[in-house]
Amino acid sequence: MAGLPPIDVDIKTTCPYCGVGCGVIAKADQQGTVSVRGDPNHPANFGRLCSKGSALAETLGAEGRALYPEVHGQRASWDAALDLVAQRFKDTIDAHGPDSVAFYLSGQLLTEDYYVANKLMKGFIGSANIDTNSRLCMASSVAGHRRAFGADTVPACYEDLELADLVVLVGSNMAWCHPVLYQRLAAAKAARPAMKVVVIDPRRTATSDIADLHLAIRADGDLALFNGLLVYLAETGAIDETYVSNYTSGLPEALAAASHASLAELCEATGVSAILLRRFFRLFGETQKVVTCYSQGVNQSCVGTDKVNAILNCHLATGRIGCPGMGPLSLTGQPNAMGGREVGGLANMLAAHMALENPVHREHVQRFWNAPVIAHKAGLKAVDMFEAVADGRIKAIWIMSTNPVVSMPDADAVKAALQTCPFVVVSDIQKDTDTARLAHVLLPASGWGEKSGTVTNTERRISRQRSFLALPGEARADWWQLAEVAKRMGFRAHFNYSGPSDVYAEHAALSAFENDGERDFDIGAHAGIDTEAYDALLPFQWPLRQDGSSTARFFADGGFFTPDRKARFVPVTAPALEEASEWHPLTLNTGRIRDHWHTMTRTGKSARLSAHIAEPFCEIHPADADKAGIGDADLVNVEGANGRSIIVRALLTERQMPGSVFVPMHWTGETAPSARVDTLVSSRADPISGQPALKMSRVSVTRHAARSHGFLVTASRPVDLPFAYWAIAKTEGGWRLEFAGDPPGDGWENWLRRSLQLGETQQFSEYADPRGSDHRLLAFQGERLLAALFVGPKPVSVSRPWAVDQLSLRHGDFQARSRLFAGRPMAGAADKGAIVCSCFSVGVNQIDTAARGGCRSVEAIGIALNAGTNCGSCRPEIRRILHATQTLAAE
């Protein structure tokens, strides 16, 4: 591919995972082997990477990649595929109007991709039916910013976390979801112990490891909490009267809305004791330098926008905004959700942070683009969009770089909608995602390492993603695909880009177009950027205006983007408490785990990223488990109020509050088809932001009975899995499989041969318990272990890491082979246990042994075992193991 760098040259690029936006240095050698390390000069991470970022090189394989266009499952040329897409969209628009088509995009697209898509849909098709999976994670924050500030402005910086005296983390498991920011915060607290950290979360997550105070709040109780805080600030004289008078309006109305609850009612609404409430209120009220970070626990709610405004109200009331060490900071979920917001990727926004509902802004954008039309009303937001697909209003949809059949609420309804849609186009790097399988046209997209463009992180910092790998097969960039379709629809002159630098330059020019400071987003300094300067672009925070001036923080001296330039206090009222249903008494919370990302199309390729948690689970408090007769490691049915259910593994933990359960979102039809948790989540959404309430569904949890339970390690992926439950994960040397269900009718050996497509040349060894309860099979090819199968009437007791390791060893001693039937090392041999540190493959038993041998701190464990010394994401878990070991020793 033209323009690729020479081999063995360091390429500075940006991580494609969360919104922290870490700088990465990548290098490909003569053999094509890629290495990655953190960029020590990037201001987001200063060389740190999390476990996912550290493993990026392991996710670049061609396995499962979409390599050429397909039409109705058959290989096609790019010309044929693009001609068909353009013609079907044109015909649909001609017959049914522009609102009969839609684009559904992703925060993993680059800004240039987003820009072209938004321009095509809103300025040339003439509809605003373009939305993004950022609607699922950041829409409430956008709506709250716009209501309070007049624009979607993030006022704070990462540096403020290190300068603050109090950091409040609300609905954010930062240690797992934004690990590098968490490490920056943890390092700052270690260096300055007087700094206080408050974690507000129903679960006691890994983030609570550094918390001085943890408020185990009820689901959606944070709105009442921050309303109560606002009232406390007013009653104790903590309001900054000068700031409020000069730069805001509406405080009396906000206070009146917040003042209805007594302390007892506040305790009931939040689930937090009066003592802890007073302690938090006093800490916030008496500390000037306060940063409040909030994420999905706030946003993913049917009152998410109101919760955001309740937080903003407290910062505006105290004037703690826009100054070093103080302000609200919305933690963005995806690598380029911010870039998508900047180009108007959401259905209710225009490019360059202009407002779709503002006729002056619509005229600006239409004139700048020289567009024949401009969308004049908000389009359909994500949930509404797929409902419109289901009822036939949308007849053609183009989905890019996302997997809504897994990630959308009421996911089975989304799947059914796409199955009946007349025309579905999917652009993705993977061929066999749950969504890609439903495409009439599948377009192979470029992935990380092949893409070139820009992304914007949580603190408004724009960085380059640079290509250092050749495009595989016939894959092409998303912006190119969109531009080619636009040309075929008759808009060639407006989409004749020669590369992503052209798109970026136009995006920058629009940001400065007739912008006299009225709009926050302005990168006009790059309006005339050429390819050479674009390729050399260094990370920078916006705004960066045409005169070169910039602003690190917003609003210390007002300057809001409302008509009178004053911030708006937004009166919000806490909702009435939802009563638990007799049939569905538990509250379901969904989210991410430490080492995986979204639907695992990338992280699932890395063996070490699956080593920590290899199968889906349901965190449940022991008291709730006891009521339902559930034991640790049992399989459970989690049933939603919509009647659908999933099967996952039970994880009993007191870190989960009674009455609530947590299930991660990552597993798919490819990795654990019974565990697609968003099939349980209703499509109920915030009426203002349209963001689904992914943290608040009613469920029941019951024990799942199965005749057989099994564990399999195998050198090749099984192809026949006729079980009610199975979960598969990549390992070093092969695959690991957990399963449960009815035994195969023709016996375990026949099933294993069939599933692994084995012939008659392999050697099989078998062990069966005389009582018939346990069955174990080993398959060898020469000295190589091909498969080890362990089956029993209940979850089998096998050392999983030890069994996985056997795939990479030689087994020439025929007498010793029978020892593998034990499923664990022989007496006296090492068993590292469940993996805690993915970076160095260190297990819980190794940490426990080191602790009993005298290691009394996380740092000492790091010296002894290396655990926790790379990305640091496992350090909270190491500390819990140390605490448990020391507690047992004391007893």
N, C-alpha and C positions, 0 to 999 in steps of 0.2 A: 504494500500500500504506500502510495506516495506520501512523503512527509514524515514517515516514521523515523525516530531517532536511531543513531547507530547503536549496536549492541554494547553492553557493559557501560552504559552511560546512565547516570542518575537522572531520573525524571521526577520533577516535583509535581505532584497531583494532589487530589483531595479524596478522602475516604467516602465511600458511597452508602454509609449506614445512617446513623442518627443525625440530628440537627446540630451537633457540636461542630461539625465541619473540620475535622482534624486534617492537618497537612501530612501527606505520605510521600516518601521517597521510594520510587519503584525502579527496578533495574532488571532487564532481561539479558541473559548471557548467550553464548554461542549456541548452546543446545536448546535455547528457548525457555530455560528455567527462570522463573521470576522470583525475586526477593523483594521484600518490603520492610521498611522501618519508618518510624515517626520522623517528621521533619522538625529538627530542633529550632528552626527559625520561624516556624509558622505560629502566629500569635494566638491561635485557638488552643494548641496542645503542647507547644514547646517540646516536641519529640515524643510525648506520651502517645500510646495507642492502647485500646482495649483489646480483649481477647478476639473479638470479631475482626478488628482492623489488623491485628497481628497475623491473623490467618488468611488474609486476603489472597495471598499467592496460592493457597490451597483450593480456592474456589474457582479457578480460571480454566478448568478442564473443559473439553468439548462434550463431555457426557450430557446427553439430553438436549443439546443446543438445537435450535431451529436454524438450519443452514441454507435454506432456499425457500422462496415463496411457494405456498400451496393454495390451490383453489379446490374446495370440496375434497380435501384430503389428497389431492394429486399434485405432483410437482408442476410448477408453472414458471414461465419467465417473469421477470420484473415488469416488462411492458404489459404482458397480458394481465397480470394481477392488478397493477395500478390502473390500467384502462378500465378494468371491471369495477374497481372501487369508485373511480370518478364517475363512471356511467350510472352505477346503481344509486349513488348519492344524488346525482343530477336528476335522474328519473324520479326518485322519491320526492325531491323538493318540488319538481314540476307538478307532480300529481297531488301532493298533500301539503305543500308549503314548507318553509325552512324549519319550522318547529317539529317536523316529523323525523329529523335526524339529530344525532347527538355524538359528542366526544366524551369519553371518560378517561381521565389522565391520571398521572401519578407523581407524587413528590420525589420519585427517583428519576424523573426526567431531568434533563439539563434545562437551564433557563431558555436557551435558544430553541429547544424543542417546544417548550411551553409557549414561547412567544409566537412562533409560526402557527401553532394550533389555534391560539386565541385570535390571532389576526384573521385566519381563514374563516373560523366559525362566526365571529362577531362582526367582522367588517366586510365579508364577501358572501358568505352564505346568508348572514343577516339574522341569526338566531343566537341566543345566549345559552343554548343547551350544551354547555361545556362545563364539566365539573371534574373534580379530582378526588383521589382518596385522601387528600388533605382535609376534605370535608369531615372525615372520620376522626381527625385528631386535632385540628387547629381552628376550625371554623368559629367556635365560641369565642376564642381569643380574638380573632379578627373582628367579630361583631362587637365585643366588649371594647376593644380599642377604638373602633369607629364611633361608638356611642359616646365615649368619654373624651377622646382626643380629637375627633373629627377625621381621623385617618388611622390606618392600620400601622401605627408606629410603635416599635419596641424601643423604649427610652433608655434602657440600661445596657451595660457591657459585662463581659465575663470578669473583667478586672474587679468589678464591684463586689463579686463574691469574696474576693480576697481582702477587700478594704472594709467590708461590713463588720459591725460588732454583733449583729444578730442576723442570721440567715434562716428564713422560714421556708420550709419545703412542703408544699401542699399538693397532695395527689400525685406525688412524684417519687418513684423508686429510682432516684438518680444513680445509685450505685450500680444498677443493672441496665438502666435505659439510657443514661448519659454518663458512662463510666469515667471518661476523662475529666469532665467537669467535676464529678464527685471526687476524683483524686486531687484536683486542684483545691477544692474546698477542704478536703481532709488534711492536705499538706498545710494549708493556711491555718487551720485550727490547731494542728500540732505545733506550728511555729508560734502561735499566739493563743494559748489555752483560754484566755479570757473571752475569746469569741464564743458566742452561744449559737447552737443549732437546734431548731424545733422542727420535728417531723410530724405532719398531720396526715394520717393515713389509716384506714381501717385495719391494715395488716402491719405487723411489725416486720418490715422488710429489711434487707441488707443495709439499706440507707440508714436505718435507725442505729447502726453500729456507732455512729459519731454523734448521735443526738443527745443533747442535755435534757430534752423533754420530748416525749412521744405522746401525742393525743390520738388515741384509737377511736376515731370519729365514726359515727354512723354514716352509711351511704347517703350522700347528698346533704349531710349535716353541716358542710362547710359554709353554705350560704348563711345559715343562722349564726354560725360562729363569727363570721366577719361582720355581720350586722351587729352582733353583740359587742364586738371590738370597737366598732365605730361609735356606739353609744358610750362605751367606757371612755374612749378618748375625749368625747365631748364633756362627760361628767367630771373628768379629772384634770381638765384644763390643758390637755395635750394638743388641742387644735392649734395649728399655725394660722392665727387670724390674719396676719399680713398677707401670706400666700393665698389664702382662701379669698380674701377681699379683692386682691389685685388680679388674680389669674383664674378664678373659677366662678361657677354659678350653680345654684341648686342644692347647697348643703342643707338648708332647713328642711326641704322636702325629703332628702335622703335620710336625714335623722328621724323625721316623723315616721317614715316607712319602716325604719329599723327598730323603733322604740317600743314595739308592742309586747315583746316577750319579757316575762319575769326571769329571774335567775333560775328558778326551778324549771320553768318551761324551756329555758335555754339548755339546761342540763339534759332534759328529756329529748330535745330536738337534736342535740349533738352526740348524746351518749357519753359525754365527758363529765367528770365530777366537778363540783363547784370549786374545789381546791385547785385542780389543774387549770380550770378556766381562768380563775383569778391570777394564777401564776403566769400563764401565757399573756393575758391582757396587761399585767403589770410590766412584764419583760418588754413587750412591744411598746407600751406607752413611755417607758423610761429610757429607751435606747434610741438615739438619734439615727445612727447609721444602720438602717434595716433594709435588707433585700428580701423580697418575697418571690420565690420561684414556684411556679405552678405548671402542671402538665395535664396528662390525660384524666387523672382523677377529678380534676375540675372541669375540663372541657367536655368529656364524654358523658353528658348528662342532659336530661330534658329541661334543666334550668341552668345549663352551662354558662350561657351569656350573662345571666344575672349573677352567678357566682364570680365570674371574672370582674364584673363591675363592683361587686361588694369588696373585692380585694383592692381594686383601683381606688374606690372611695376612701379607704383607709390611708392610702399613700397620698392622695390629693389633700385630704384633711390635715395631714401633718406636714405637708410640703416636702415629704421625703421622696423626691423624684428628680431625676436629672442631675444629681450631685454625686461625687465619688462615694461609693459604698452605700448607696441607697436607691431604691426604686423597685417597681414590679418587673419581673423577668419571666416571660412566657417561654417555656422550654419546648422548642419545636421538635416534633417527632421524627421527621424524615429529613434526608440530606438536602433536599431542595424544596421543601414546602414553602420556605420564604421566597425563593425565586419565582415559584408559581404564583404566589400572592402578588409579587411585584409586576407581573405581566398580565394580571387579571384572569388567572386560570380558574378562578371560582365563578360560578354561574351568576353571581350578583355583583361582579366587579368589572372594571375596565382596566386596560393596560396602564402602567405607570402610576398605580395607586389612584387613578381617577374613578369617579363614582358613576356607575351605570345609570343611576336614577337622576343624575345631574345633566340637563340638556346642554349646558355649556361644555361640559367635559365630553359628552358624546360628539358634539360638533368639532371639538379640538381633535379628537382621535380620528374621526372620519376624514377630516380635512388633511391631517398629517398622512394618513394612509392613502389618500385619494381613493377611498373605497366607494363602491356604488351604493352601499347601504350601511347601516349600523344598527346593531341590536338596540331596541328601545325599551326593553323590559327585561327583568331578571329571568334567567332560564331556570330549568329544573335542577334542583339540588340532588345529590347522589341518591338518597332514598326515593325521592319523588321520580327521579329519572328512571330507575329500574321498575318502579310501579307503572310508569308510562310505557315502558317496553312491554310489560306484562299485559296491559289493557289495549295495546295496539296503537297508541298515539305516536310512539316512536317506532319507526319501521326500519331504521338503519342506524347502527351504532358502531363506533370505532373505539376500541379499548386499547390503551397503550401502557405497557410496563406495570401492570397491576393485575390482581387475581381476585376479582370481586365475588366469584362463586365460593370463595373461602372467607374473604375478609369483610364482606358486607353483612349487616344484620339481616336476619331471616334469610340466611344464605341459600337455603333450598328453594325459596321463592325466586331469588335472583337467578338461580340455575334454570328453573322452569321458564322464567321470562325469556332468557337468552335462547333456550331450546325452541321457543315458538317465534322468535324474532325473524322477520324475513331476511335480514342481512346483517351479519355480525363480522366485523373485521377485528383481528387481534394482532398487535405488534408486540413481540416479546422476544427475549433471548432464549427461552425454553420452549420446547415443542409440546410437551405433554402436561402442562398445568391443567388444573380443573377447568379453567376458563378457556385456554387455548383449544382444548378438545371440542369446544362448541363453535369454533370459528368457521364461517364459510370461506373466509380468506385469512390465511396466517402469513404475516410478514415478519421475516427474521430481522431482529434489531441488533444493534451493536451494544456491547456490555462494557462494564468498567474495565479500563485498560485499553479499550478500543475507541471509546467515545472522546470527543473533544468539545469543551464548552465551559460554562461557568455554573457555579452553585452559590447560594447564599445561606449562611448559617444563622443560628439563633440571634447573634449579636449584630446582625446586618452586615456581616463581612462576606464580601464576594471573593471567591477563589476559583482558580482554574482546575478543571479536570482535564488532564492531557492524555493523549493516546501514546502507548508505547508497544502495543501489540497489533499485528495485522488482523484485519477483519476475517473471521472464519467463514468459509464458504461464500455465500452471496449476501451475508448480512449487511445492512446499511443503517445509517444514523436515522433516528426518528424525525429530525427536522427535515432531512432530505426526502423521506417518504411523504411527509405532509406537503412539502413544496411541490413535489412531482404530481401529486393528486390535484393540488390547486391549479397547476399549469394545465392539466388535462380537463379541468372544469372551466377553463377559459380565462384564467387570471395570470397568465404567464408573466406579463410585465411587472406584476406586483410581488412575485415570488421567485425572481430570477437570481437567487443567492448563489455565490460561488463557494461559500464555505461558512462555518459558524461565525467567523469574525464579522462577516457582512450583517448577519442577523443581530449580533451583539451591538454593532455600531448603530443600527437602526433603533434598537431598543434604547440605547443611551440617548440618542437624539430625541426620541419621543419623550423621554423623561424630562428633558430640558425645554421642550417645545412650549413657548408662551408660558413658562413657569417663572414667575417673579417672586418665588418664595411662598406661593399659595399652597404648594404641594410638598410633602415631605420627601418623597422619593425623587432624587435628582442625581444622576451620574453623567451629567452633561459634559464633564471633562473628557469623556471617552467617545463623544459623538462622532468624531472623525477618525477613530482608531483604525489603523491598518493591520494587516495580518501579522506583520513582524512585531508590532507593539502588543497586539493581542496575545501572541504566543509567549511574550515575555512578561505578561501581566502579573504583578505581585498582589497578594491578598490586601484588600482595603475595605474599610467600612464606608457605607454610604450614609449621608450624602457626600458626593464629591462633585462639586458644581463646576461649571465651565471656567470660573476664575480660579479654580484650584482649592477653594475653601471647603472645609469639612466640619462636621459636628460629631463628636464622640458620643455625647449624650443629649437627650432632648428634654425640654420643659422645665429646667431649673428656674428660668425667668419667663415662664409662660410660653407664648408663641405657639399655642395650639392651632389646629387646622380647622376649627369651627368658624362660622361666619364672623363672630365677634372676637375670635382668637382666644377665647376662654374655654377651659375644660368644663365638662358637664358632670356634676354629680348625678348619678342615675339612681332614683329610688327603687329599691328592690325589696321584695317581701319573701321570706322563707316559705316554702310550700308546706302544706299539711303533711304530717307523717303518713307514709303508706303502711297499712297494716299487712302483716304477713298472711298469706293464704293458708288455709288448713291443708290444702293439697300440695302447695308449693311454698313451704315455710321459710326457705333459705334465699338469701340474696346472692346472686351470681355476679362476680367481678371478673373481668377478663383483662389480659394484658400480656406483656412480654416476659421472657426469661433472659438470663444473662448472656448466653452464647449463641442465641439464634435470632433471626431477623425475619419479620413478617411471615411469609409462607414458605420459607426455607429454600427457595429456588437457587439461592446463592450459598447460604451457610450450610445447607444440607449436604453439600459436596465435600465438606471438610470433616474428616474423621474426628479430629480433636475437639471441634465445636459441638459434636454430639456426645462426647465422652462424659460431660458433666451431667446433663439430663438427656436421656435417650428416648424417653417415651412420654406421652401426655399424662397429666395428673390432675387431681382435684385436691387442693389444700382444704382441709376441714378440721375444725376444732375437735379434740377428743370427746368432748361432751356431746356434740352433735353426732359424731360417729357412733358413740355408745348407744344413743337413742335408736339409731337405725341398725344396730348390730353389725357395724362395719369395723374391720380390723385393719391395721396398717398393711399396706401393699395389696389389700383386696382390690378387685375390680369393682367399679360402681357404675350404676346407671344414673346419669344426671338428666332429669327430665324438665323441660321448659313448660311454661304455661300454654305454649302453642301446641303441646302434645308431642313434640319431637324430643328425641333423647339421644345422648351420646354415651359411649363407654370409655372410661379412663381409669387410671390407677389412683387409689386413695393414698393421700399423704397426710397423716395425722400430725398436726402441729399446733401448739399453743400460740404460735405467732399469728395465727388466723383467729379473728375474733368470733365468738359464738354467734350463730345466726347467719353467717356469711361463708361463702366458699369462693375460692379462686381457681380458675382454669385458664391456662395459657392459650394463645390464639394461633400458634404456628402450624399445627398439624393439618394435613390435607388428604385428599383422596390418594395421593401418591405415597404418603408416609404413615398415615393412620386414619383410614376412611371413617372409622366409627367415632372420631374425636374432633370433628369440625364444629368447634364450640359455637361459632356464630350462627349455626342453624337454630340455636335455642333463643337467641337474642331477638327481641321484637324490634320492629322498625320504628318504634316511638322515638321522636326526635325533638330537640329544642325548637320551639316555634319561631325563634328569631334567627338562629344560626343554621338550623337544619342539621345540626350534628346529632347523630344517634346516641342514645343512652346506653352505651356499651358496658357501663359499669353497674347497671341497675336492672337486673331481670330477676324474676321469681322462678325458683327451681325447687325440685325435690331431689334427694340423693338416696339411693337404695343399693344394697349389695347386689352385684351381678353374679349369678350362679353359672358356672360352666363345668362341663364334665371333665375337661382336660385343660391344663395350663402347660405352656411350654416356653422354652428358651432355645434359640438356635444361633450358633455362629457358623458362618459359611463363607467360602471364598468367592462365591458368585451369588447374585441376587436371585432369590426364589421367584418363580413365576406363577405358582399355583398356591393361593392362600385362602382356602375355603373356611375361614374362621370368623366368628362373630366379632372378635377383637384381634387386631394385630397392629404392631407398630415397628417400623423398620428404620434402621439408622446405619450410616456408613461407619466403618471402623478401619483401622490400619489392617490392610490385608484382606478386607472383605466387608461383610455385613453382619449385623446382629438383629435378631428378630424376637420380639415378645409376642405371644399369641395365646388365645384361649377360645375354646369352643368344642364342638363335637369331634371325636377322633375320626380320621378318614376311614371309610368303609373297607378299604383294601389294605389297611395296616400302615404303620409308620414308615417302614422301609420303602414300600412302594410309593408312598406319598413323597418321601424325600428324594428318591430317584427321579420321579416325575417333575417335582418342583424345581430341582436343580439341574434337570436335563442330563442326568448321569447315564452312562452306558453300563456295560457288564464288566469293564476292566478295573473298576474301583474295588478296593478291599473294604468290607464292612465288618465292624465289630458291634456286638449287641449285648446289652445287659437288661434283664427284666427282673423286677422284684418278684419273689415267689408268690406274693399276695396279689400281684398284678397291678399294683398302684403306681410304681415308677417304671419308666421305660427310657433307656438311653442308647443312642446310636452314634457310632463314629464312622466316618468315611474317609479313606486315605487314597491318594494317588502316589505310589511310591512312599517317600518319606514325608510327603506333604499332607497336612490335615485339610481335607476339603470341607468337612462339616462335623459339628458336634451338636447333637440334639438331646435335650433333657426335657422329659415330659412327666407330669404327675397330676394327681387329682386336685392339687392346690398350687399356688404360685411356687415355682421350684426354687430351692435353695442352692444357688450357684454363685460363685464369685465371678461376676460379669467381666471385670477388667482382666482377671487371670485367664478366663476362657477366651476372650478376644485375643490376648497375647499369643495363644497357642497357634493361631493361624499363621503367624510370622516365624514360627520355629520349625526346625527339622525334627522328625520323629522316627529316627532310624532304629531305635531300640524297641523291638517288637514286644518284649515283655513289659516294658515301661508304659506302653500305650494304654494298657488297661487302667492305669492310674488316672487317666483323664476322665473315666466314668465318675470319679468322685466330684468333679465340678469345682475343685479347689485345690490349692497346693497341698502336698503331703505335710504331715506334722513337722514343724521346724522350718519349713520353707516360707519365704516371704509372700504375703498377699497384701498388695497395696490398698485394696478396698475401693469403694466408690470414688471416682475422680472428683477432686475438689479444685485443683489448679490445672486448667486445661493447657496452659502454656508449656508446663514441664511434666504433665501427666503424673501428678502427685496425688495419692489417694488418702482417704480419711484414716486408714490404719497406719500409714507412714507418719502422718501428722500426730496422731495419738501416741505412737511409740516415741517420737521425738519429744513430745510434751512430757511423757512419763520419764524420759531420760534426762530431763533438766531444762528443756527449752520452755521458757516462761513468757515469751512475747512473740508477736507476729514477726518482728525483726529477727529473732533468734531462729524461728522456723525457716525464714528466708535464707539465713546463713547456712543452716544445716541441709535444707532440701531444695533451695531455690524457689520454693512455692511463694507466690505473692510478690516476686521481685521483678516481674516483667510488666504486665498490664495493671496489676494490682486489683483486678476485679474480684479476686477470690479472698482478699484480705478480711472482709467481714465474716466470711464463713470460717476461715482459719481461726479468727478470734473467738467465735462461738465454740469451736471444738476445744480450744485451749481452756475456755471458761468451764465447759462441761467436764473436762479431764481434771481440772484443779478442784472443782466442786466435789467430784467423786473421791479424789484423793483426800480432801478435807474430812469427808464423812467416814 
